[in-house]
Amino acid sequence: MNTQDDLQIEGAGRNSLGRRRVLKQMGGVALAAFASGGALAQGAGKYKLKIAISLPDSHPTPIALKAACAEIAKTSNGRLSIDVFSNGQLGSDTDTLSQVRSGAIDFICTAGQIYANLVPTAGITGVPFAFPDYPAVWKAVDGELGASIGAALDKVNLVPVGRYFDHGFRQITTSSNPVVTPKDLVGMKIRVPATALQTNTLKALEASPTTVPIGELYTALQTKVVDGQENALPTIDASKLYEVQKYCSLTSHMWEYFLLVGNKRNWNALPEDLRTLTTRALDDHALKQRAAHDQLNASLETKLKGSGMAFNNVDTKPFREVLVKAGFYNDLKAKYGAENWALLEKYTTKLG
């Protein structure tokens, strides 16, 4: 940032004392601008922030974020503008999360399992085969379990802003054969994001998980670098994976959220009224995103079948039995802690 463009220095004089005063003023403003992560970039009283998200523009979450940011700009009379950089324009999820922690980027909106690489508690909603349906999901994340995740993020100087977005129950797609029983996963090279829980779940099911960034997934499937992948239907559709995958097995093995998380220092640099306005807009559009995601899920199976995908329902009990036998749930309970595990089971069922 060029701080000289933001300063109007008059009457500084030509003497050395005047120059020292000017430099001191400039240094103070530069330091303030650095501390606020660029929040002063538009000058006094105006703020410009950035959101990084890896999903494509056609996905309900970037759509909701952009609508919320348009409302924020309008309601604040231009005092606050927030740009949404979708489709991984600012880098991978792990890279941008690091930049948000440093304050170089103001916000990231990504999956709980990405945050779990930094804060394990953030990944607890993804425990495989935990949530039976959406009513249980929303009670959990809008209640004590969601609050516990927020408190854990706060401890690493990250601040959740707005409600949780729906990223859906994840389904498995493949190019050769459908997944019907756990044996169908044995040895399968299946793409996962860079997250421990998905990787370890598929390893426990004897698959061969492979990390591939979402922006490279289509090509990886097309070139057979991986045989399959797992994502919610809206992501499968938005990424056009139906062009390179034949089968979609409805495993619903994991529910995932997306959450907007900001650098706490940058967030707190905003005036309180702008923070309140922003939170309210993001809350409202998160609820709209949930409804849009739900409507999309209801129609996508028909749409994707029309694009050539074959669907099959999956009895998940044998998959869960494999995980129980492997001691997988006991290991997760130890990882997340008894208190968080009890919160999860409050909204789901007895696990393990």
N, C-alpha and C positions, 0 to 999 in steps of 0.2 A: 504494500500500500504506500502511495506517495503522500506523506503527511503534509508536504508543502502545498498540495492542492486543496487541503482542508483548512489551512490557516490563512487568516487575513491579518498580516502583521503591518501595522502602520506606525510611523514615527519612531522607528527603532533607533535612528541616529547612526552615525558612522564611527563613533568611538568604541573602544574595545569593551567598555562596560555594557554599552547597548547591545553589542554583538553577543556577549556572554548571556545577557538576559534573553535574547531571541533564541539562542541555542538551548537554553534551559527550558524555555516554553515549548520549543519543538520536541525536545526529548521527553518532556512530561506528557505531551499529547501522544507521541509515538508509543510510549509505554502504556498509556491508557488504551490505545487502539489495539496493541498487542494483547493486553489482558482481556479485552472484550472480544477477541477473535474476529476483528474486522467489523464489529457492530457499529463503529463510527464512520464506516466507509462512505456514507452519503452526507456527512457533515452533521452539524448540531441538530438534534431533534429527530433525525431520520436514521433508520437502521435497515441494513440489508444483510440477510442471512442465507445460508445454503443448506439444503437437504440432499443427502446422497441415498439412492436406493437402486438396487440391482435389477428390479423387475422392469419389464417393458411397459411402454406407455399404455398399451391396450389392457393391462391388468387392472382390476378394480382398485387396488391400493394406490398406485400412482395417480389414477383418476381422482380418487378421493382427496389425496394430498394436494393436488393442483387446485381442485375446487375450494378446499379449505384455505389455501394460500391466497387465492383470488379474493375470497371473502375477507380475509384478514387485511389485505391491502386496501380494499374498499372501505371497510368499517373503520380502519385507522386513519382514513383520509390520506393514505400514502406515507404515513409515518413509518410503517413497517412493511417491507417487501421481503418475501421468502421465495427463493428460486428452488425448484425441484429438478434435480439432475438424475433422471431415470436411466434404466438400461446399463447401469454400471459405468456411466461416463466418468465418474471421479475415481474409479478403481474398484477392486474386489471388495467384498464385504469386510474381510479381515483388515485390509489396508485402510479402508475408510473409517472403520471403527477406531483404529489406532490414531487416525488424524482427528477424529472427534475428541478422543481423550486428550490430545495435545492442544485442541482448540483451533487447529488449522481449518477444519470444517465444523460447522455449528451443530448439525444434526445428522443422524443416520436413521433410516427406517429399515430394519431387517428382522430376521427370524430369531426366535428365542434361542435356538441351538447355536447361533453365531455368538450371541451374548454369553452363552454358557461356557464358551472357551475362556472367557474372562471371569465370569461369575456363575459357578455351577448351578446355583439355585434357579437361574433364569431358564434353564432347560427342563425343569421338572414337569411342565405341562406336556412334554413330548414323550413321557414314559409310554412304551408301546402297549397298545390295547387297554389303556386306562379308562378313557372317557367313553361312555356308551352312546352319548348323543349331545346335541348342541345345548339344550337346557342346562345340562351338567357343566359344560364348558363355560358358559357365560356366568353362571353362579360362581364358579371358581375364580375366573380372572377378574370379574368385577367385584369380587369379595376378598376374603382374607388371603387366598393364595396369590392373587394378583398384587395385593399390597405387600406381601412378603417378597415377591420378586422386585418390586419397586424399591423397597428398603435395601435390598442387597446391591442393586445398581447404584444407589445413592452413596454407598460406602466406597465406591471407586470413582466418585465425583462425576457420575453420570446421572442425568435427571430424565425420567420418563415424562413425556408431555402428551396428554390426551389418553383416550381409551385404547384398548388393544384392538388391532385389526384382525379380521379372520383370514388366515392363510390356508385353512381347510384341513380336512382329513386326507392324509397322503395315500395314494394308490400306486400300485406297481405296474409299470408297462414294460413290455418285452417285444423283441422282434421275431422270435422263433416259436416259442411255446408259451401258453398261459401258465400262470402260477395257480395251482389248485391245492397242493399240499406242501408242507415244509420241504419235502424231498426235491421239489421243483426249483428251489433256491440254491441247492447244494452246488457249489462251484461257479455259480453265475456271477459274471463281472457286471456289477450294478453300480451305477453312478450315485454318489451321495455328495451333499455339500461338505465343506470342511468342518464337520462337527463330530464330536466323540460319540454322542448317543446313537445317532443313526449308524455310524460305522460299527460300533460295538454290538448293536442290535442285530445287524445283518451278519456279522461274524458269528454271533451266537446261534444264528440260524444256518450257519455253514455256507453262506454266500461269500463272494469276494468283492467287498465294497471298494470303489475307486473314486477318489475325489476329483471332480471336474467343476470349474466355475460355471454358473448358469449360462453365461454368455457363450460358452464353448460347447454346451451340452448337445445342441442339434448336430453339430459337426462330429462330435464324438460318437453319437449314435449312428449317424450316417456312414461313418468310416469303420464302424464296428470296433472302435477302441473299447467301448462297453456294450454289453448285450441289452441292458435295460436301465431303468431309472425309477425313482419314486417321487411323486409330487401330487399336489391336489389338482383336480380337474381344470380349474381356471388357469393354472400355470401350464398344464399340458396343452390347453387350447391356445393360450396367448403366445407360447413359444413354438407353436405349430409342430409339436412332437408327433402328432398323428401322421405326419408325412414320412416319418422314419421309424415308427413303431406300429406293430400290428395288433397287439393284445393289450387290454387293460383289465387287470385283475383287481377287483374291489376289496382290498384288504383292510382299508381304513386303519392301518396299523399305528398311525401316529397323528395326533392333532397338533397343528402348529399355528402360532400367532406371529404377526409382525407388530413391532412397537416402535414408535418414534422416540428416540432417545437423544438428548442434547448434552453438550458440554456444559456442566453446571455453572462455570464461571461466565461463559458467554450468555447463558440463559439469564443469570442473575444480573447481568449488565443492562438488560432491558428494563424500562420502567414497569412498575407493578401493573399499571392498567393495560399495558401491551401484553404482558404475560397472561393476565386474566382473559383478555380478548382472544389471544391465540389458543389457550387451553379450551375455551368454550367452543371455538370454531372447530378445532380438531376433535373434540368429543362428539360434536354433532355429526361431522362427516365420517367418523369411525362407525357410528351407528348406521349411517347410510351405506357405508361400505359393507358392513355385515349383511344388510338386507340385499344389496346388489350381488354379493357373493352367494347368498342363499338362492336367489333367483337364477343365477348363472348355473349353480350346481344342478338345479332342477331341470334345466334345459340342455345341459352340455352332453349328457350321455347320448341323447337322441342326435344331437349335432355331430358328435364325434363318430357315432355309428355311421352316419351319413358320409363321413369323410373316410370310411373304410376300417375303422377300429372295431375289433370284436371284444365284447365285455363278458366277464363271468363273475358271479358272486362267489365269495370265499367264506368257508367256515373257519373262523379265526381260532377256535378252541384248540386244535392241534398245534398251532403256532405258539400260542401262549403256554401250552404244556411243555413244549421244547424249552422255552425260556425259564419256566419254573424249575424244570429238571436240571438246567444248567446253573441254577442259583443266581440267575440274572437279576431278579427283583430284589433279592437280599443284598446283592452288591450295590444296587441303586439306592436302597434305603440307607446303607452305610454312607454312600456318597453325599446324598442330599441332607441327611440328618433326620433323626426321629421326629423332630417337631414339624419340619416341612413335609415329611412323608405322611404324618397324621393329617395335615391340612389337605394334602392331595386326596387321601382316602376318604376324607369328610365329604368330598364332592363326587367321588367315583365309587369304587367298590373295594373290597379287601383284595389287595394285590399280593402275589407271591404264594 
